[in-house]
Amino acid sequence: MCSKQICLTLLYQNSTDVGYVTYDLQIIVEALEKLNYSKCGQDAMVVMEGIAKRERWALQMFDSSSKFPVGLLFGNFYQLGNFDECIGLRQPVSNLNEVPLRGKYCLADIELFNTKQYDGRVARSFETIKEKPRHVHNSTMYWSICVPSSCSVEEVKIVVREVFVLATEQKSLTVKLTGDRCHEDKPQPLTTTEIIYGCVIGIFCVFTILATVFHYYVLREKERMNRDAESARGSNSNLLKEAILCFSIIRTIGKFLTTKSSSLNLECISGIKLISMAFIISGHTFLFMIGGPVQNTNFYEKESRSWVNAIFVNSPLLVDTFLLISGFLMCYLLLIELDKRKGKINVLILYVGRYIRLTPSYMVVIFFYCTLMSRIGDGPLWDSKIKLEQERCQKSWWTNLLYVNNYVKTEHMCMFQSWYLAADYHLFIIAPLIIYPLWRWSKAGKAILGISTFTSVIIPMIITFKDKLDPTFMIFAPEVSDLNDNFYFKTAYTKTHMRAGSYFFGLFFGYLLHKLQTKGLKIPNYVLWFGWFLSATCGIISMYSVCIFYYPNREYNAFEAAVYASLHRVAWCISIGWIMIACITKNAPLVNRFLSWKPFIPLSRLTYCAYLTNGFVEIYSAGSIRQGIYMSKHQMGRQSLSHIVLTFSIAFVICILFESPIHGLEKILLKKGKL
């Protein structure tokens, strides 16, 4: 091991470059004095001696660390170095008893200067106060350094700070470094929960294969009995066979590919769901791109003000499409069942059936987050993204399964998108309390629905005005790097009482369609023309007006934000609701033909599983990224398309293995009266 003076002498004697490289090494050698010859300091000096002697392993450690910042003023705040080169580093040893020196990759946060951070609730005026715009990522530079594995987090922090103090002569620098930002290549033994989860999934897959083989045997031998006749005799063996065949891939794929039209003419909903989900995934991709390492943050500042990109910037509004559809189908189908059964509906069965329908696939994804997810990759941000998400899921998984995760333990919310399932389930519980009065006592039911809808619209307005919240979920890079830390996301965006309006509008449109059909009413031409005009106007205004709130110099107005927060979802629901009514009543043949296109029907069956799995696709991409992305329209389109394909591919597997079989079992149990 060389001393400071010897190392510096060797570096200068052997250097062919007296520029930045030698200067950087000189600063590092001087910074290492702060370690006071600890084990970390001694190993670091061994590395410096190796660099001076031009040994490859030592040069790798220096080569994989960040150098003088490139493009910092252009928005390239992430100086990520070379992660794989660092953690793959091994010092060659001649003696078998020697312990080889290994590389440890650390990514430190360098606070260059203090600036105010926004949380989405404080009124602001960029013209009257000198603050950086919300578009600018932040004042933090992320700096990678490769160090010996013997170095602790605190020691690395000391070295990094000293390097920057010596290089910039600015002693007010703040360096932050946590354990989840340091990585080294070392084996992690499997935990008991991981083994159990792997065994359960393995057993499920084996059973699926056996069920498929059994189904093939039944088809080939033509020994399957008539189900109706067997049901009449109450054969337990036939019930068991039906249950087994639910898991057959032959059957599940056959059900998935079915495009047979229903008598209710609801196929247009398939197109609406599929298109909405594609744009939601694109919005999530966009969100995680700008919240992660990018090389040109000014791109988003410019493009977010363009109306062309409003559908990506305002993609959270598309989630309300699913709340609207959920309420619409709930009301319309339940009213039909109430007519058939003359009001005799077991509400408890509705609630239990809904839980059984949603939870198994949801559970598979949640426990994957809790167990094996952290083992399938790595990267500079892996622990701070993936392992952080895993820790949150381990603390709060039970709130997801009880569908209370948007109110309970929100600081540890598992799966950022899972708030929707909780909100939808809450509203599903409320819905029969409104739908039954609509069927039984029309006037009272209408009054209840009207009051509920009005209340759901006025609540976001009051809360937004009182708390001075943003008008909607605003996507700014400093505020979306971790959604669980976003004030608006935690306290407003995910809450059922802030999102109920879309569901209640769905109930209204479902009731309207039922009345039109039961009374045989035909929509007049002048109403059709007005409906299309209103739908187009409301849809365009609600989607594209968000751009005005992204202008950097726009002064915040609480009343304006409150009005937008409550009415933009109303306008969107009117737009989509009219499209559904017009298509289902056969008053929009061209639109209905497009939305009911046969390929849309099977793909739309994947939207639930796609919503479950897209979060994993996004955080995996964010956690495994090695270099900052240069954002452009082409890059955004390419990333969005790839994430859509990948999300739906994983969703297909989840659907075939878990969702579809459980749906089949649910129908059998309901049919046999077992629930």
N, C-alpha and C positions, 0 to 999 in steps of 0.2 A: 504494500500500500504506500502510495506517495504522499508527501506532505503538500501543503498548499503551494509553497514556492517551487518545489520540484515538479509538481503537476503543471504549474503555469509555464515553467521553463520548457518542459517536454512538449507542451501544446504549441508553444511558439516556434520551437525548433523544428517540429515535424509538420507544421501547418504550411500548406501552399496557398492558403487564403487568409489574408489578414483583415478581412471584412467582417461581416456579421457573424459568421460561424465561430471564429476565434473569440470575438467579443462576447458572444453568448456564452461560450464555455468559460471564459474568464469570470463572468458574472456568477455563473453556477458554482464555480469553485469557491468564490468568496462567500456566496450564500450558504454553502455547506458548513462554514465555520460556526453558524448558529446552532448546529446540532451537537456541539460539544463532544465530539468523538464517541457518540453513541453507536450501537450496532448498525443503525441505519446510516450514520455518517461514515463509518468505516467502510461499509459496503459501497456507498456512493463514491468514496475516494478510489476504491478498487476499480469502479467503472470508469472514473476519470483517467486513471492510469492506463486502463485498457484502450480508451479513446486515444490517448497520447501515443500509444504504441500501435495504433491502427488495427486493433483486434476487432474482427467483424461483430462479435456478440455485443461488445461495448458500443460500437458505432450504431448498432441497431437501436439501442436504448435512446441514444441522442436523436437518431433519425426519426423515431416514432413519436417524439415529443413535438409540441407546437414550437414554431419559430416566430420571428417577427411577424406581427399580424398583417394579413393580406385582405384588403377590401373592407376594413373595419368601418370606415366612414361611409361605405356603400351599403352597410347593413349586414356584413358577414361577421356576426358576433360569436359564432361557434367555430373555434379553432380546435378541431378534433384530433389532429395528428393522425397516427396510424394505430388503431386499437389492436388489430390482430398481430401486427409485428411486435408490439410490446408484450402482450400476454403470452406470446409464443416463445419469448426469449429464454434461453438457457445458457448459462456459462459452462463451457466445456471444462472438465476437470480430469486431471491425470491420475489422481488418487481416488480409489473407490470409496474411501472413508470421508472424503470431502463432500460437503453439501453444496450443490451447485447454486449459484446465485440466479434467482428468477426475477422476471419482470412483473411489475404491478402498474396498471394503468389508472391514473386518477384524473378527474375532470373538475377543476376548481372554478368557482364563480369569483370573478374579479370585479368588484364594484368600483367603477372608474370615478363616479361622482354621484352625489345623492340627488335624487329627483323624486317628486311625488308620484306615488302609484295610485291608480284609480281602481275602484271596486265596483263601479256601475251604479252608484247611488248618490254620489255627491254632485251637486250642481256645479257647473264649471263654465267659464267664459274664456276662451283662448285669446280674446282680444284685450282683456283687462288684466289678466294675470300671466306672468311669464312662467309657463310650464311647458314641458315637452308635450307634443300631441300624443294621443293614445295610440296612433298608428306606429310610432317608433317603438321598436321591440323593447328596449329598456337601456339602462346605463351599464348593464352587466356584460362582460366578455367571458366566455367559457373557454378556459385554457387547459389543454391537456399536457400532462407530464408523465413520463415513464420513469419509475424509480425502482430500486430493489424491493423485493417483497417483504423484507424485514422492516421497512419504514411504516410507521403508524400514520393514521390520518392527521394527527396533530403535527407530526414532524413534517409531513408533506406540505401542510398549510404554512408552516413557518418558512420552509424553503421557497415556496412560491411567492409569498409576500416579500421576502427579502430580495428575490430576483427582480420583482417589479419595482421595489423601492430603489434598488441600485440602478435599474435601467431607466426609470422615469424621474427619479429624484422627487417623487410625490409620496410623502409619508402618510397622507390621509386615505390611502387605499384600504379597502376592506376585502379580505379574502374569506370566502366561505367554502367549506369542504366537509361533506358528510360521508359516512361509511358506504352509502349506496352509490356513491360516485367513484369508488375505488374498486378495481376488479383485478383478480389474478386467477390463473388457471389451476384450480385445485378440485379434486373430486368431492362431490357431495353425496353422502349415502342416502338411499331411499328412506323416506319416513313411513311409518305404519299406515297413515292415511293415504299416502300415494300408492302403496301396495294394494290396499283395500279397493281404492277407486279403480286402479288398473285391472284388478281381478274381476270386479263387477262388470266393467265395460267388456272385458274379454269374454266373460261368461255370456253376456248379452249377445255379443257378436257370434259366438259359437252356436248359441241357441237359434239365432237367425239363420245361420247356415244349415243347421239341421232341419229347421222348419221349411226352408226352401227345398232341400232334398226330399223331405216328406211330401211337400206339395207336388213336386215333379213326379214322384212315384204315384201319387193319387191320380194325377192327370194322365199319366201314361197308361196305367192299368184301368182307368175309367171306373174306379170303384167308389167315387164320391156319391153319396146319397143325396136325395132331394131334401134340402134344408127345411123347407116348409113342412113336409110330411114328417120329418124327424122331430121337428119342434113340437108338432101336434102330439106326438107320442111321448114327448118329454125325455128324450134320450140324453143321458148325461155324457155318453161317449161322443155324441154328435156335438154337444156344447164344447167339450174339450177339444175336438178336432177343429171347430170353428176358431177357438181361441188360439190354437197353434198356428193355423193358417194365417192369422192376422200378422204374424211375424215373417211370413214368406216374402222374400224379395220379389218373387214372381207376381204376387198379389199387390204388394205395395207400389211397385213400379207401374203395374197395370192401372191401379187407381189413380196414380199420379198423372199418367198420360191421357186419362179419359177427358174428352172434350165435348161430351154429350150435353146439349142445351137443356136447361131446366124449364119447367112450365111457367116459372115466375119471371123469366126474361131478365135475370140479374147478371148476365155475363159481362155487361159493360163495367161492372165493379172490378172485374179482374184486370182490365186495362188500366183503370184509375189506380188501383193498388200497386201494380207492377211499375208503372211510370213514376208514381210518387216515391216508391222505395228506391228506384234507381237514382233519383235526384237527392234523396236523403243520404244515400251512401256517398254520392259525389260531394254533398255538403260536408259530411263527416271527413272525407278525404281532404277537402279544402281546409277544414278546421284544424286538423292535425298537422297538415303541411305548414301552415303559417305559425302554428304554435310550437313548432320544432325547429331544427337547424335549417336555415335558409341562407343563401348568399346575397340576396337582394331584397331586403324587406320593403324597400321603396316601391316595388312592383305592386304589392297589395294595397299600399296607400293610394296608388293611382287607380287600380282596377276596381277597388271597392266602391268608388264613386260612379262607376260606369253602370248605366241601367242594364246593359247587356249581361252583366254578371249578377244581377239582382237575385236570380233564382238559386245561385250558389250561396250568396251572402245571406239570403233570407230563407235558406232551406229549413230552419226550424219551423216555419209556417206549414211546411208540407206534412209534418207530423200530425197537425190538426186534421188533415185529411183522413187519417186512420181513426181518430176519435170520432169524427163525423160519420164515417162509414160504420163504425162499431155501434154507435147510437141508432143509426138508420136501420141496420139489419136487426138489432135487438127489438126495436119497436115494431117494425113491419112484420117480422116473422112471429113475434109473440102475439100480436093482434090476430094473425091468421090462426095460430094454435088456440087462442081463446075462443075464436068463432067456432072452430071444429069441436072443441071440448066443452063448449058452453060455459066457459069461465073456470073450469076445473083444472087448474095447473098447480103442481107441487113446486113451489118456489125453492124449497130446500134442494130439490133435485137439480134445478137450474144452477144454483150456486155450486153444488158439489161437482156437477158435470163440467162446469166452466173451469173449476180448479183442476180437475183431472185432465182436462184438455190442454191446459197451459203449462202445468207444472213439470211433468216428466222431462221434456226436452230442456226446459229452463234449468232444472236441477242438474242435468248432465253438463250443461255449460258452466253453471256456477261452481260445481265441484271440480271441474277442470281448471277453472281459475284458481281454486283453493289449493290444488295439488300439483299437477304436472306442468302447468303452463310455463313456469319459470325455467324449466329444463330444456325447452325446445329451441333455444337460441342464446345469443349474447350480443353485446355491443356497448358503446360508450354510455348510453342512456338506459341500458337494460334494467338495472336494479332500480333506478329512479322512476321508471315507467312500469315495467312488468312486475317486479317484486313488490313495489309499492302497492300496485293494484291487487296483488295476491294477498298481501297483509291486510288490506282493507276487506277483502272478501272473507278472509279467515275470521275477522272480527264481527262481521255483520251479515253473513250468509243467511242467517235465520230470519232477518228482517225482509230479505227478498222472498223467501218461501212463504212468509206470512203476508206479503204484499203491503208492507208498511214502510218500505225503505226510502220513500220520498218524504217521510216525516220523522222516522226514528233512525238515529245514528247516521245522519246525512253527512257528517264529516268523514265517515268511513264508507260511503256508498260503494257497493260492489257493482261493477259494470255501469258506466256512466249513462247508458241508454235505458237502464232497467226502470227508471222512474216512470216510464210510459206504462209499463205493465201494471204497476201499483195504481196509478191514476185510473187506468181503464177498468181495473177490477173494482175499485171503489165506486165508480160510476155505474158499473154493471149491477152492483148490489142495490144502488138507489133506483135504477131504472124501473123495475117492476112496481115500485111504490107510486110511480107516475103513470105507467102504461095501463095497469089494471083500472084505475079510476077513469082513464081515457076510454076504456072499453065499456066499463060498467055504468059510470055516471059521466056522460060526455061533457056537460058544462063544468062540473067540478074538476074533471081531469084537465080540461083546457085551461082552467084558472091556475091549477097547480103547475102545469107545464109552463104557462106564461110567466108566473111569478119566479119559478126556478130559472128560466132562461134569462129574465131581466136581472135577477140577482147575480147570476154567473157572469153577466156582462159588466155589471157595475162594480163588482168586487175588485177586479184588476185595475179599474180606473181609480178607485179610492186608494188602494195600496200603493200604486205607482205615484200618485200625487203626494200622498202623505210621506212616503219614504224617499221621494225624489229619485226614483229608479229610472233606469234606461227604458225607452219605449218598448223595446223587445230585447232579445238576446243579441247583444252587439259583439261581433267577432273582431277583437283586436289582439294582436300577437302577445303583448305582455299579460293579458288576462285569460288566455285560453291554453297556456302551456300545461296547466293542470286544472281540469274543470271543477274538481272538488274544492279548489281554492277560490273559485269564481263566486263572488258574493251573489250576483243576480241568479246564477244557475242554482245555487243551494237554497236561496230563500224565496225565489219567485218562480223561476222557469219550471221547476219540477213539481210544484205543489198542485194537488188536485183542484183546490178551490180557484187556482189561477187558470186552469185549463178546461174547466167544466163546460164553458160556453159552447165549445165545438160539439161536445157530446149531446147537449140538450138541443142544439139545432138539428143534429142527426135524428133525435126523437121526433122533432117537429116534422121533418121531411118524411120520415117513415110513416107517421100518422097521416100526413097529407096524401101520400101515395095510396095508403090503404083505403082512405075515404073515396078517392077518385075511382079506384077499381071496384069497390063494393057498391057504390052508387052508379057505376057505369057512366061517369061524367067524361065528356070530351073537352079538352082544353081549346078554347077559341083561338083563332089565328092571331088576333091582336094581342092576346095574352102570351102566345108563343114568341112573337116578335119582341114584345116588351121584356119577356123573360130572358131571351138571348142577349138583348142589349144590356140589361141589368147584370147578367152573369159576366159578360165580357168586361164591362166597366168595373165591377167590383173585383174581379180577378186581377185585372191589370193594376188597378190602384193599390190593392192590398199587397201584391207581390213587389211591385217596382218602386213604390213610394219610400221604401226603407232607405234608398240611396241618399236621400236628403240628410239623413242623420249621420252620414259618414263624412260630410264635408268638414275639414279640420277646423275651420273658423266659425262654425255654426254655434251660436250661443244656446245653451241648454235652457229649455222652458218646461217646467214641471207640468203645467196644464196641457201643453201640446203632447208631451210624452204620455200623459194619462189617457188622453183621448185616443191616441194611436194604439196604446196598449190594449184597450178594450174593443175598439172598432175594427182594427185590421183583420182580426180573426173572424168577426161577424161577416165582414165583406167576403172573405175567402170562403166561408161556409155557404153563403148565399150562392156564390159562383159554382162551387162543386155540387152543392145540393140540387141546383137547377139542372145541371148536366145529367145527374142521375135520374131525376124525375122525367126529363124529356126523353132520355134513351129508353127507360123501362116502359114508358107509356107509348113507345114507338112514334114519337114526334120528332126524332132526330136520326133518320135512317143512316146518313153518312157517318156521323159521329159514332153512333151505336155500332156500325159495322167495323169501324176501326178499333174501338175499345173492346169489342167482343171478338177480335181476331183470334182464331183458334190457338196459335202458339202462346198467346197471353194467358190462357186459362190454366195450363199446368204450371207455368212459371209463377203465376200469382199465388199458387199454393205454397210457394217457398218464402213468401214475404215475412211470415212470422219467424221462421228459423233464420232468415237472412238478417232480421233485426237483432236476433240474439247473438249471432256470430260476427256481425260487422264490427262490433266494438273490439273483439280480439284481433281482427285483421288490422284495424287502425293502430292499436297500441303496440302490436307486434312490429309493424312497419316503423313506428316512432322509436321503439326501443332498440331495434337492430340496425338502425341507420348508421353509416360509417362516416359520411361526409355531408355537408350542407347541400341542400337542393337549390339549384338555380331556377327560380320560378319563372314560368312563361305560360302562355295559353296552351301551347303544345304539351308542355310538361304536365299541366293541370289535367288536360284531357286524357293524356296517356295514363296518369296515375289513377284518375277516376274510373276509367274503363277497366283497368286491371283489377282494381279493388271490387268493382261490381261483379266481374267474372269470378274472382276468387271467393267473394262472399257467397254468391249463389251456389258455387260448387260445394263449399263446406256445408251450406244450408241443405243442399240436396242429400248429402250423407246423413245429416242429423234427422232430416224429414223421413227418409226411408228406413233408417234403423230404429228411430225412437218415436217421432211424432205420429206417423201414420199407423204403426201397430197399436199404439195406445188409443188412438181415435177408434180403431176397429174394436178393441176390447170395450171401450166405453159404450159403443152402440150395442154390442151384444148384451152387456149388463143392463142397459136401459131397456132393451127389447125384452129381456127375460124377467124384468122387474126385480132385479137384484139390488138396485139402488133405491 
